[in-house]
């Protein structure tokens, strides 16, 4: 009986030592981190940081976490974070074309909106002039002329693959045109008599 207890204790002691060695001497996940770095860099090269910004940022965050955990010698957690970073990097890279297509479609829709708003501005200015209301004619005409030229520039950017630049430019134009329309509409509104 005493012999069985000794054997059982010995086996338990050996198992405990094996478990401690397994977890206490885990290797740094250098290979996994290298794969994650490569996946994130490939995603950046495909411009995922521009067109799939949210997923790309998650990949970068996971990679940073993996490196920090490795520095803290938390190898198991570092490996998990590195694998997550690699997966997110690959996911971001695979979504770039869809992100570009969406941004281009959004820009094309805004082009139509800016052109329509520019035409509305022309009518609003003509109405203001015919009704002898004060209007900063030069400012509005400058915006109208600028919009007509810049819309062509945006179209060229979209056609040549400079989608982000075209998108940002048309977005700014839309804000400016909408603001000018609101200003003219406010000037045209009848003033309340008090």
KAMORA-V509462 format. One record per residue. PHI is phi as a letter, one per 40 degrees, with the letter a starting at -180 (999 if undefined). Layout:
PHI
PHI
This chain:
999
c
c
c
c
c
c
c
c
c
c
c
c
c
c
c
c
c
c
c
c
d
c
c
b
c
c
c
c
c
c
c
c
c
c
c
c
c
c
c
c
c
c
c
c
c
g
c
c
c
b
b
d
c
c
c
c
c
c
c
c
c
c
c
c
c
c
c
c
c
c
c
g
c
c
c
c
c
c
c
c
c
c
c
c
c
c
c
c
c
c
c
c
c
c
c
c
c
c
c
c
c
c
c
c
c
c
c
c
c
d
c
c
c
c
c
c
c
c
c
c
d
c
c
c
c
c
c
c
c
c
f
c
c
a
c
d
c
c
c
c
c
c
c
c
c
d
c
c
c
c
c
c
c
c
c
c
c
c
c
g
c
c
c
c
c
c
c
c
c
c
c
c
c
c
c
c
c
c
c
c
c
c
c
c
c
c
c
c
c
c
c
c
b
